[in-house]
Amino acid sequence: MRHSSPATRIVQPYGTIGKTIAAYFKKVNDEGGINGRKITFITYDDAYTPPKTVEMVRKLVEQDQVAALFQTLGTPTNTAIHKYVNQQKVPHLFVATGATKWDDPKNFPWTMGFQPNYQTEGRVYAAYILKNIPDAKIGILYQNDDYGKDYVKGMEDGLGAAASKLIVLKQSHEVTDPTIDSQIINLKNSGANVFFNVTIPKFAVQAIRKAHDIGWKPTHFLNNVSSSYASVLKPAGVEASRGLITALYTKVVTDPQWKNDKGFQDWVAFMKKYYPEGSLEDDSNFFGYSAAILMAHVIKQCGSDLSRENIMRQAENLKGVELPFLLPGIKVDTSPTDHAPIQQERLAKFNGEYWELFGELFDAFRKN
C-alpha cells in the first residue's frame, strides 16, 4: 500500500531510508498489522531521475492501485509527480524532501511534507549570522534546482535588506556535475568568511574536503540534508568536518547523550532484529524508522475506513504527535491548512565526534 523510492547512484546514501521503512512494516505485520490489517509495502527504484519517477508512480497508482504514496524521495523527482498525484487524488504523504512547496494545501491538497522546510532552515542560519558574525561575507554553493534555490531564498529572506551587502558570491552546480572543486576555489577567492553549503551528500563530501585541502576556513553552515555522520562527515574526514554548523530537528545517532533515551534504544533493538545490515551510525535509518512510525500512526487513526479520502483526512489531523527521533520539545502537528508537520529546529556544531546542540529551539511561525 505504500511507496518509497530509495534512489541509487547520485543519492545512494538515501537508499537505506527505504530499506528501513520496509523493515519497519515487516515488524508491524509480524506483530499482527494495524487494526487487524497487514501492510503491503511496494517500493520501486527511480534512480533519482524525474522521468523514471513519473513512470514508477503511474505504475503504483494505475496498476498496483496503492492507497497512498509515502516518503517519495527528492525535490526534482517529487516535482515531476506533484500535479499528477493531486489530479488522481492519491495521498502523497511525508515526502522525503524539505522543499517549501509541499506545504500548499490550497493548490495541492493531497501532498504533505515531513521535515522542516528548506526556507525555514535558511532563515535559522541567517538569524545566527546577523546576531553573531558582524563582519560576515557570505559565499553560497547550491544545487541549481528547486531544492537549492529554496534554501537560498530562506537565507536571503532571513538576512532581509542586508542580503545584497552580505552575500558576496553565489555558485551553483548541476546534480550531474562530476565535481564542485572550481566553485569552492571561486568562493574562497571571493573573500567569503561564511560558507553556506547547500548540497546533497555526494557534493557535501567534496565541498568539505576541498575547502579543507585549500586551507579555506570560513564559518561553514552545512544544510541538514547532508548532516549524516556516516554518509558525509566520516567520508569527508572528521578533521575537515570539525566546526561545521547545521540545523537539527532530530536526535543524532552518534551523540552519546541519547544512549539511554527510550526512543533511541527502541530503534537500536529494531535495527538489530529487522535491519541488522543497516548502520547504527547513519541518521537516515533513524529518519526512515520515525517516518514509518508516523505513517503507521495515520493508518491506525483511519480505523476501518482506509479510503484515500480518510487517509488524507487523518494525515491532516495530527496533534502533538511525538516521534522517537525528534529532539525534545519538537512535535508533529498538521491541519487542513497546514501541511508542514515539523516546524522547529536547533543549531548544532560538529565537535569531531558528534553534532553538539547549542542555542534555543527555533520555532517557525506556525500557521493556525
C-alpha positions as CSV (number, residue, x, y, z in Angstrom):
1,M,0.0,0.0,0.0
2,R,2.9,2.4,0.5
3,H,5.7,3.5,-1.8
4,S,9.2,4.9,-1.2
5,S,11.8,5.5,-3.9
6,P,15.2,4.8,-2.5
7,A,17.4,6.3,-5.1
8,T,20.7,4.9,-6.4
9,R,23.9,6.4,-7.9
10,I,23.9,10.1,-7.1
11,V,21.9,9.9,-3.9
12,Q,23.0,6.4,-2.9
13,P,23.2,7.3,0.8
14,Y,19.5,7.8,1.0
15,G,18.7,4.3,-0.3
16,T,18.9,3.0,3.2
17,I,15.7,5.0,4.2
18,G,13.5,2.8,2.0
19,K,15.1,-0.3,3.4
20,T,14.5,0.9,7.0
21,I,10.8,1.6,6.1
22,A,10.3,-1.8,4.6
23,A,11.9,-3.4,7.7
24,Y,9.5,-1.4,9.9
25,F,6.4,-2.5,8.0
26,K,7.7,-6.1,8.3
27,K,7.8,-5.6,12.1
28,V,4.3,-4.2,12.0
29,N,3.0,-7.1,10.1
30,D,4.8,-9.6,12.3
31,E,3.0,-8.0,15.2
32,G,-0.4,-8.5,13.6
33,G,-0.6,-5.4,11.4
34,I,-2.6,-2.3,12.1
35,N,-6.3,-2.6,13.2
36,G,-6.1,-6.2,12.1
37,R,-4.8,-5.4,8.6
38,K,-1.4,-6.2,7.1
39,I,0.5,-3.6,5.2
40,T,1.7,-4.3,1.7
41,F,4.7,-2.0,1.1
42,I,5.8,-1.7,-2.5
43,T,9.0,0.1,-3.4
44,Y,10.5,0.9,-6.8
45,D,13.8,2.5,-7.6
46,D,13.6,5.7,-9.7
47,A,17.4,6.3,-9.8
48,Y,16.6,9.9,-8.8
49,T,15.6,10.6,-12.4
50,P,12.3,12.5,-12.7
51,P,11.0,10.8,-15.9
52,K,11.6,7.4,-14.2
53,T,9.8,8.7,-11.1
54,V,6.7,9.5,-13.3
55,E,6.8,6.0,-14.8
56,M,7.1,4.3,-11.5
57,V,4.4,6.4,-9.8
58,R,2.0,5.8,-12.6
59,K,2.6,2.1,-12.2
60,L,1.9,2.3,-8.5
61,V,-1.3,4.3,-8.9
62,E,-2.7,2.7,-12.1
63,Q,-1.5,-0.9,-11.8
64,D,-0.7,-1.5,-8.2
65,Q,-3.6,0.8,-7.1
66,V,-1.9,1.8,-3.9
67,A,-3.8,3.5,-1.1
68,A,-1.1,6.1,-0.7
69,L,2.3,7.2,-1.8
70,F,4.7,7.6,1.1
71,Q,8.3,9.1,1.5
72,T,8.9,9.5,-2.2
73,L,12.5,10.9,-2.2
74,G,13.9,14.1,-3.7
75,T,12.8,17.6,-4.8
76,P,13.1,17.3,-8.6
77,T,11.6,13.8,-8.6
78,N,8.5,14.8,-6.4
79,T,8.1,17.9,-8.5
80,A,7.6,15.7,-11.6
81,I,4.7,13.8,-10.0
82,H,3.2,16.7,-7.9
83,K,0.4,17.6,-10.3
84,Y,-0.4,14.0,-11.4
85,V,-0.9,12.6,-7.9
86,N,-3.1,15.6,-6.9
87,Q,-5.2,15.1,-10.1
88,Q,-5.5,11.4,-9.2
89,K,-6.4,12.3,-5.6
90,V,-3.8,9.9,-4.1
91,P,-2.4,10.8,-0.7
92,H,1.2,11.9,-1.3
93,L,2.5,11.8,2.3
94,F,5.5,12.8,4.3
95,V,7.7,13.3,1.2
96,A,11.4,13.0,1.8
97,T,12.3,16.5,0.8
98,G,12.1,19.8,2.6
99,A,11.0,21.9,-0.3
100,T,8.6,24.6,0.9
101,K,6.1,23.8,-1.9
102,W,4.8,20.6,-0.3
103,D,3.0,22.8,2.2
104,D,0.5,24.2,-0.2
105,P,-2.9,22.6,0.7
106,K,-4.8,25.2,-1.2
107,N,-3.4,24.2,-4.6
108,F,-2.1,20.7,-3.8
109,P,-4.4,19.3,-1.1
110,W,-3.1,15.7,-1.5
111,T,0.6,16.4,-0.9
112,M,2.2,16.8,2.6
113,G,5.8,17.4,3.6
114,F,7.7,15.9,6.5
115,Q,10.9,17.5,7.7
116,P,11.2,21.3,8.4
117,N,11.2,23.1,5.0
118,Y,14.4,24.4,3.5
119,Q,13.4,28.1,3.7
120,T,12.8,27.8,7.4
121,E,16.3,26.3,7.8
122,G,17.9,29.0,5.7
123,R,16.3,31.6,8.0
124,V,17.7,29.9,11.0
125,Y,21.3,30.3,9.7
126,A,20.6,33.9,8.6
127,A,19.4,34.8,12.1
128,Y,22.6,33.3,13.6
129,I,24.8,35.2,11.1
130,L,23.1,38.5,11.8
131,K,23.4,38.1,15.5
132,N,26.9,36.5,15.8
133,I,29.0,37.4,12.7
134,P,29.1,41.2,12.3
135,D,31.7,41.2,9.5
136,A,30.0,38.4,7.5
137,K,30.9,37.9,3.9
138,I,28.7,35.0,2.7
139,G,29.6,32.6,-0.1
140,I,26.8,30.2,-1.2
141,L,27.1,26.9,-3.1
142,Y,23.8,25.5,-4.1
143,Q,22.3,22.8,-6.4
144,N,20.7,24.5,-9.4
145,D,17.1,23.4,-8.9
146,D,14.1,23.9,-6.6
147,Y,15.9,22.3,-3.7
148,G,19.0,24.6,-3.9
149,K,17.0,27.7,-4.7
150,D,14.6,27.1,-1.8
151,Y,17.5,27.2,0.8
152,V,19.0,30.3,-0.9
153,K,15.6,32.1,-0.7
154,G,15.3,31.3,3.0
155,M,18.8,32.7,3.7
156,E,18.1,35.9,1.6
157,D,14.7,36.4,3.3
158,G,16.3,35.9,6.7
159,L,19.0,38.4,6.0
160,G,16.4,40.9,4.7
161,A,17.7,44.2,3.5
162,A,21.3,43.2,4.4
163,A,21.3,40.2,2.0
164,S,22.7,42.1,-1.1
165,K,25.6,43.5,1.1
166,L,26.4,40.3,3.0
167,I,26.3,37.8,0.2
168,V,29.5,38.2,-1.8
169,L,29.2,35.3,-4.2
170,K,26.7,32.6,-5.2
171,Q,27.9,29.5,-7.1
172,S,25.5,26.9,-8.5
173,H,26.2,23.4,-9.7
174,E,24.2,20.7,-11.6
175,V,23.4,17.4,-10.0
176,T,25.1,15.7,-12.9
177,D,28.4,17.6,-12.4
178,P,31.4,15.4,-11.6
179,T,32.9,17.8,-9.0
180,I,32.4,21.2,-7.5
181,D,36.1,21.9,-6.9
182,S,36.1,25.1,-9.1
183,Q,33.1,26.5,-7.3
184,I,34.9,26.1,-3.9
185,I,38.0,27.8,-5.2
186,N,35.9,30.7,-6.5
187,L,34.1,31.0,-3.2
188,K,37.5,31.1,-1.3
189,N,38.8,33.7,-3.7
190,S,35.7,35.9,-3.2
191,G,37.0,36.6,0.3
192,A,33.9,34.9,1.9
193,N,34.4,34.1,5.6
194,V,31.0,32.4,5.8
195,F,30.1,29.4,3.7
196,F,26.5,28.3,3.2
197,N,26.8,24.8,1.7
198,V,23.6,23.7,0.1
199,T,24.4,20.2,-1.4
200,I,23.3,16.6,-1.3
201,P,25.8,14.1,0.4
202,K,28.0,13.3,-2.6
203,F,28.8,17.0,-3.2
204,A,28.8,17.9,0.5
205,V,31.7,15.4,1.0
206,Q,33.6,17.1,-1.9
207,A,33.0,20.6,-0.7
208,I,34.1,19.9,2.9
209,R,37.2,18.1,1.7
210,K,38.1,20.7,-0.9
211,A,37.7,23.7,1.5
212,H,39.9,21.8,3.9
213,D,42.5,21.0,1.3
214,I,42.9,24.6,0.1
215,G,43.0,26.0,3.6
216,W,39.7,27.8,3.4
217,K,38.3,28.1,7.0
218,P,35.0,30.0,6.9
219,T,32.2,29.6,9.4
220,H,30.7,26.7,7.5
221,F,26.9,26.1,7.5
222,L,26.0,22.7,6.1
223,N,22.4,22.0,5.2
224,N,20.6,19.4,7.3
225,V,20.1,17.2,4.1
226,S,23.8,16.4,4.3
227,S,24.4,16.3,8.1
228,S,24.8,12.5,8.4
229,Y,28.0,11.3,10.1
230,A,28.1,8.1,8.2
231,S,27.3,9.4,4.7
232,V,29.1,12.8,4.8
233,L,31.2,13.8,7.8
234,K,33.2,10.5,8.0
235,P,33.8,10.2,4.2
236,A,34.8,13.9,4.1
237,G,37.2,13.4,7.0
238,V,36.5,14.1,10.7
239,E,39.2,16.8,10.9
240,A,37.9,18.5,7.8
241,S,34.3,18.4,9.2
242,R,35.2,19.7,12.7
243,G,33.4,23.0,13.4
244,L,30.6,22.7,10.8
245,I,27.3,24.1,11.9
246,T,23.9,22.6,10.9
247,A,20.3,22.9,12.0
248,L,18.8,19.8,13.6
249,Y,15.3,18.7,14.4
250,T,16.3,15.1,15.2
251,K,18.5,13.3,17.7
252,V,21.8,12.4,16.2
253,V,22.5,8.7,16.4
254,T,26.3,9.2,17.2
255,D,25.6,11.7,20.0
256,P,26.2,9.9,23.3
257,Q,23.6,12.0,25.2
258,W,20.8,9.8,23.6
259,K,22.4,6.5,24.7
260,N,19.8,5.9,27.4
261,D,16.9,7.6,25.6
262,K,14.0,5.1,25.1
263,G,13.2,6.1,21.6
264,F,16.8,5.6,20.6
265,Q,17.1,2.3,22.4
266,D,13.9,1.0,20.8
267,W,15.3,2.0,17.4
268,V,18.6,0.1,18.1
269,A,16.6,-3.0,19.1
270,F,14.5,-2.7,15.9
271,M,17.6,-2.3,13.7
272,K,19.3,-5.4,15.3
273,K,16.3,-7.6,14.7
274,Y,14.9,-6.3,11.4
275,Y,17.7,-4.5,9.6
276,P,20.9,-5.8,11.0
277,E,23.0,-4.9,8.0
278,G,21.9,-1.2,8.4
279,S,24.3,1.2,10.0
280,L,23.7,2.4,13.6
281,E,25.9,5.4,12.7
282,D,23.6,6.5,9.9
283,D,20.9,9.1,10.8
284,S,19.0,8.1,7.7
285,N,18.0,4.9,9.4
286,F,16.5,6.7,12.4
287,F,14.8,9.1,10.0
288,G,13.2,6.2,8.0
289,Y,12.1,4.4,11.1
290,S,10.4,7.5,12.5
291,A,8.7,8.4,9.2
292,A,7.3,4.8,9.1
293,I,6.0,5.2,12.7
294,L,4.2,8.4,11.7
295,M,2.6,6.6,8.6
296,A,1.5,3.7,10.8
297,H,0.0,6.3,13.2
298,V,-2.0,7.8,10.4
299,I,-3.2,4.3,9.3
300,K,-4.2,3.5,12.9
301,Q,-6.2,6.7,13.1
302,C,-8.1,5.7,10.0
303,G,-9.8,2.8,11.9
304,S,-11.7,0.7,9.4
305,D,-12.0,3.4,6.7
306,L,-8.9,3.1,4.5
307,S,-10.2,5.2,1.7
308,R,-7.8,7.6,0.2
309,E,-10.0,10.5,1.4
310,N,-9.9,9.3,5.0
311,I,-6.1,8.6,4.9
312,M,-5.7,12.2,3.8
313,R,-8.1,13.5,6.5
314,Q,-6.2,11.7,9.2
315,A,-2.9,12.9,8.0
316,E,-4.3,16.5,8.3
317,N,-5.4,15.8,11.9
318,L,-2.1,15.1,13.7
319,K,-1.9,16.8,17.1
320,G,1.2,16.9,19.2
321,V,2.5,13.5,17.9
322,E,5.9,12.6,19.3
323,L,8.3,10.6,17.2
324,P,11.4,8.8,18.6
325,F,13.9,10.7,16.6
326,L,12.6,14.3,17.2
327,L,14.5,16.5,19.7
328,P,12.8,17.1,23.0
329,G,10.0,19.7,22.6
330,I,9.5,19.1,18.9
331,K,6.2,17.6,17.9
332,V,4.2,16.8,14.8
333,D,1.2,19.0,14.1
334,T,-0.9,19.3,11.0
335,S,-4.3,20.7,9.9
336,P,-6.2,21.0,6.6
337,T,-4.5,24.4,6.2
338,D,-1.0,23.3,7.4
339,H,0.8,20.5,5.6
340,A,4.2,21.1,7.3
341,P,4.3,18.6,10.1
342,I,7.6,19.6,11.7
343,Q,8.5,23.3,12.0
344,Q,11.1,23.6,14.8
345,E,14.9,23.3,14.8
346,R,18.1,23.9,16.8
347,L,21.6,24.7,15.8
348,A,24.4,22.2,16.4
349,K,28.2,22.2,15.8
350,F,30.3,19.1,14.9
351,N,32.9,18.7,17.6
352,G,34.9,15.9,15.9
353,E,32.7,13.1,17.3
354,Y,29.1,14.2,17.1
355,W,26.8,17.2,16.5
356,E,26.7,19.2,19.7
357,L,23.5,21.2,20.2
358,F,23.7,24.9,21.2
359,G,21.2,27.8,21.4
360,E,17.5,27.8,21.8
361,L,14.8,26.0,19.9
362,F,13.9,28.0,16.7
363,D,10.2,27.8,16.0
364,A,9.0,28.9,12.6
365,F,5.8,30.9,12.8
366,R,3.2,28.2,12.7
367,K,0.1,28.8,10.7
368,N,-3.1,28.2,12.5
